[in-house]
Structure formats: C-alpha cells, structure tokens
Amino acid sequence: MSTTVTTAAAETGMPPARVPLSDALARHRTAIIGGVALVALLLGVVLLGGGSWPARFAVDLSGPLGDASDWIIDNRDSHPLFLYFFGHISNAVVLSVRAVYLVLLAAGWAGVTAAAGLVAWRLAGIRPAFTAVAAFAVCGLLGMWVPTMQTLALMVVAVAASVLLGALLGLAAGLSDRVHRALRPVLDTMQVLPAFAYLLPVVLVFGIGVPAAVLATVVYAAPPMARLTALGLRGADAGVMEAAASLGATGRQRLLTARLPLARKELLLGVNQSIMMALSMAVIASVIGAGGLGDRVYQALASVDVGAALAAGVPVVLLAVVLDRVTAAAGERIGAAPARGSGLGWAVAAAGTVAVALAGRYAGRLSWPDAWTMDIAGSVNRAVDWMTAHLYSGVPVIGGTADWAARFTTWVLDPVRDGLQWLPWWAVLLLVGVLAQLIGTWRTALTAVLAMAAIGVLGVWDPALDTLSQVLAAVAVTLVAGVATGVAAARSPRLERLLRPVLDVFQTMPQFVYLIPVVALFGVGRAPATVAAVVYALPAVVRITTQGMRAVDPVAMESSRSLGATGWQQLRQVQLPLARPALLLAVNQGVVLVLAVVIIGGLVGGGALGYLVVFGLAQGDLATGLVAGAAIVCLGLMLDRVTQPAGKEPRDA
C-alpha cells in the first residue's frame, strides 16, 4: 500500500506523504522498547554488576517502629489519647457486640431462624428464605449454634460500622473530585494490604479481644462500600441531574432526590461486598481473640484437626452464601414497583418472628437442643485418614498428593524462586519496567519500578522474590485451568449450569477455610499455599472468562461461520481476540486473589513475606509485620500495573 502511494506521488510530481513521528514511534513501539532495554542491560552489566539489593540502599525501620511500639505499650493505660478516645471507641464496640449477642440469645434458636427466613422472604423471595432457614438449621445440627451467634453479633456491628464509614467516604468522593483523587490511593492500599497486616497495629492500640477484631474488620470491609458509593454517585444520569437543577433544587435536594436514588443498586452492591469482606475478615480476626466460628477454625487448623475445622468452617460458608444470596436478590429487585401490601408483609414478618421467639422462650428451648446435634468431626477425620493413607502417598505409579507437592516444589517453585533471586536487582527492575511499558504507559512503568524498588529499600528483597515466585506459579496454573474451563463453559450452557453452584460456594468461602482441605491433602509448605491460592482465585477467572467469551459480537461469529471457519478457528481467531479485555481483567483479578491467599499461606509453611507478617503478629513485632505488609502492598501494586493496561485500548494485531 505504501509503495503504491509513493509511486503515485512520484508520477504526479508531488512529494510523498510523511508519516507523523508519533505514528511511526507507535508502530515500532515494541522494537524501540526492546532496544532501550538491551542498552540498559549492557550498561547495567558494565556499571552495576550483579548481586541482590545493595544493603547501602536499604533503610532499617526496626528502630523507629520499635520505639513507636514501645511508646504505645507504655502509654496505652495512661495517655489521654487512649483513655478518652480509643478507650471510648473500645467500650462502644464491646457494648454494641454484647447487646446484639444478648438479643440473639434472647430470641433463641427458633426466633433467630424464623427471623432469618422471614427477612430473606421479604427481601429476596421464597427460595432464599428456605435457604436461610436450612442454613441456620445446619449450623445448629453441627453443634455450632453458640459460635455462630457470636460471629453473627460481631458481623452485625462490623458491617454496620463498615457501611456507615464507607458510605460517608464514598459520599465525599462522589461529590468532590479532589476528595476522590485523594482517597483513591488510600483505598488501593487498604484493599491490597494483607488482612494479617491490619491486626498488629490494631492489637497494639486496643489489645487482644473483640474491639481489635471489629475495628480490623471495619478497616478491611469499608473500602468496597466507599468505592461503589462513589461510583454510583459519580455515574448519576447527567440529564436527570440537569433537570433537577433546572427545577430549582438545591444541592442537598438533588443529592437526596436524584443522586442517591439513582445509585441504589451500587449502594446495595457495596453492602453486599462489605458483608462478604467482613465475614472473611471475621474469621481471620479470630487470631486476635474475635471468638466465634473463626476461633474454632483457627484452633482446629493449628492442631490439624480437619474434622473440627470443617464442622466450624461449614457454618461460615453457609452464612456467606445466605447473606450473599439475600443481598444480591434484593439488589435485583431495586427499581421494581413495590408489591401491593408490602408494608403488611413486613408487619406479618415481624409479628411472626416475635411469636416464634416467645413460643421458644416459654417452652424453655432458647439454646439449640443437644439431642439435635450431630458430630461430623470423627467421620471427617476417618475419611481424612483414609485419604492420607491412600492419596497422600499410597497411589501407585502416579504417586500421591505429597509426591505431587514435592515435585511441584522441586520442578516449579524452587527454579522460579532461584531464578528471580539469581537475577541482579537492577535486572529485575528493568524487567518490571519493560513489561509494564509494553502493556501500559510510561507512568505505569514508572509506578511499577518504584513499587519494586521500595521493596528493596524496605530490606525484604529476597523474601519478596520468594513470594513473587509463588504468585507467578499459582497465577500460571490458575490461568491455564481457569481460561480453559471458562472457554468450555462459554461454549456449553450445560457445563456452565453445572459449574455455577460450585463456583458460588468457592467464591463465598472465606480465605481461611481453603487451608483446611489443602493441609489434609498436601501437608505444609510452599506448595500447599500455592494450591490454596489457585483454588481461591480460580472461580473469578472462570466467571470473567465465560462472561467475556459470551459477550463476543454474534455478528462476528456468524460471519466467520459463513466463511467456513471451524470451531477451533473461531475460538482462536475471533472469540479470543475479541474477548481480550475480559481475559486481561481475568489475569489481573487472578493475580490479586492469588496474592491474598499466598500471604495467608504463611500459616501453613508458605514462608517469605507471609511468614514475616504472621511472625510479626505472633511476636508483637511491629517492625517486622508492618515492613512485610508494606512490601506486600508494593508487590501487589507492581503486579497490578504489569497485568492491567492503564487507560489503553487493545492494539490491533
């Protein structure tokens, strides 16, 4: 084409058209980046040599953080800041949780179960109502009624505080561009920082117990509410807002009558996400004395009692499933015309709950009857023993799960870790910058390089590369399995229907619970932590891939079919290229979710940064825990920038 244009220009005596410099640079972008990287590599070899991160470029924060920790401990019982501010917050949290717990105990098992069913019926319909009743009944049958009520009481207070705080922050961010820009990095940090890193500073200020657990949960669960509230307010229909302004409505009136009603779905989705995050954190917060189901799971996990851990983990999953189903169904009903007699329905639900609670109280059946419980721990442990004997190491020819874990560690995790740690520190920064530049912009590359360099400055370079090796291995397995499964589900509606309940359960299961079966099958070490991360991240990758493949333009599919393309050709040349944005999002979400669980894998021998965070919490070492947590934030920021294009459209192949 260019030759034809040049020839025609020569025949007419006109000079050939010049390609703009920006277009020429964009066309040869990859070659230019490769050339610059090669030059930088040669200069690095000559000027910097090899080796790990230089000690002279690291900053030792153990002194200042240790002094801060000592000051907090010495003044926690005497300083006015603790006596008249943090002390009042702690007392308010304790009184609130205790009040909710006493109300649940006063209602009895019958009243609580009836309330759950009737509220689910009014909000979501008859099927979620039966699900809620069955879920609470199973909690009682497993002998976990009291721990379930303890967790539920903590959840009610934590979610209420999270929703209130998140809504206020989201309101400010939704109405002010300046606040929105200021809050964005704060919310990013709060969401990427691992849950265990929240616990240590909160414990230092509030001590072991319910206040620390509730406040750590609030910090973890408030960001989704803030983000979605801001999204809903900022995405309000401009036409509606202009119409309200033209009618003379004040700013407050426009907020109450237009912005908030238009953002109702985002607000309820924020509540849903805050509930799920809070429930996940409530289990993790058992490490600092939250009690309830999380404490049962943690104690059983510490003693490798899989049966007891499963008995406590099942109610956690059931609570998550019920709360997720009810809030999601309520969100779908928003905007529909209210049914006739809806107020009467709520009155009937309230009266029915009170009647059932009073009947149970007069019958003396407030607590779940012991005769109605069943012990599954023994049966589960016997099944685990059988699996250990026959699957852990007793499978002929192919070997057991222990052999698979050992081979995965030897053949994958060790080489990747050793290779990353063998690379000179500047080569790692160069590699990160090149990858970020190829997929994003120069700002993306600069952010990724600075985040990685900050890890070296914090003095945890080698543990961070160890964690990075686990994340890369887990992400590779997750993407291969998740994309393949998602493609298959997109092409087979029957398979998608079969996978849906499995994916629902796995997505609502708190992170902590994944470690239970993994430890039983694979023991402890880096491989089990990687397996748990894969299982946790896989549902999101499958769902996003399936949705992206199904969203491909049917016209493009029909055109390729009319041209005689086979199914494989359609997949490779039409569906996958057109679903590229969804696939990139799947990669990004897979990385974030894998990183979250790889860190928790420090509890089961994952080592690296996860171990440092857990060690800092166990020893009360603020410096070790916070430095490792900050390094994890930097690692997550780097991985996010490397795996997600920043404001760019995919380039044509």
Sequence and secondary structure as in RCSB ss.txt:
>XXXX:A:sequence
MSTTVTTAAAETGMPPARVPLSDALARHRTAIIGGVALVALLLGVVLLGGGSWPARFAVDLSGPLGDASDWIIDN
RDSHPLFLYFFGHISNAVVLSVRAVYLVLLAAGWAGVTAAAGLVAWRLAGIRPAFTAVAAFAVCGLLGMWVPTMQ
TLALMVVAVAASVLLGALLGLAAGLSDRVHRALRPVLDTMQVLPAFAYLLPVVLVFGIGVPAAVLATVVYAAPPM
ARLTALGLRGADAGVMEAAASLGATGRQRLLTARLPLARKELLLGVNQSIMMALSMAVIASVIGAGGLGDRVYQA
LASVDVGAALAAGVPVVLLAVVLDRVTAAAGERIGAAPARGSGLGWAVAAAGTVAVALAGRYAGRLSWPDAWTMD
IAGSVNRAVDWMTAHLYSGVPVIGGTADWAARFTTWVLDPVRDGLQWLPWWAVLLLVGVLAQLIGTWRTALTAVL
AMAAIGVLGVWDPALDTLSQVLAAVAVTLVAGVATGVAAARSPRLERLLRPVLDVFQTMPQFVYLIPVVALFGVG
RAPATVAAVVYALPAVVRITTQGMRAVDPVAMESSRSLGATGWQQLRQVQLPLARPALLLAVNQGVVLVLAVVII
GGLVGGGALGYLVVFGLAQGDLATGLVAGAAIVCLGLMLDRVTQPAGKEPRDA
>XXXX:A:secstr
 HHHHHHHHHHHT       HHHHHHHTHHHHHHHHHHHHHHHHHHHT S S  GGG    HHHHHHHHHHHHHH
TTT HHIIIIIHHHHHHHHHHHHHHHHHHHHHHHHHHHHHHHHHHHHHH HHHHHHHHHHHHHHHHTT HHHHHH
HHHHHHHHHHHHHHHHHHHHHHHHH HHHHHHHHHHHHHHHHS HHHHHHHHHHHH SSHHHHHHHHHHHHHHHH
HHHHHHHHHTS HHHHHHHHHTT  HHHHIIIIIHHHTHHHHHHHHHHHHHHHHHHHHHGGGGT  HHHHHHHHH
HHTT HHHHHHHHHHHHHHHHHHHHHHHHHHHHTTS   TTHHHHHHHHHHHHHHHHHHHHHTT  S  GGG   
 HHHHHHHHHHHIIIIIS  TTT  HHHHHHHHIIIIIHHHHHHHHHS HHHHHHHHHHHHHHHS HHHHHHHHH
HHHHHHHTT HHHHHHHHHHHHHHHHHHHHHHHHHHHHHHH HHHHHHHHHHHHHHHHS HHHHHHHHHHHH SS
HHHHHHHHHHHHHHHHHHHHHHHHHTS HHHHHHHHHTT  HHHHIIIIIHHHTHHHHHHHHHHHHHHHHHHHHH
GGGGT  HHHHHHHHHHHHT HHHHHHHHHHHHHHHHHHHHHHS SS      
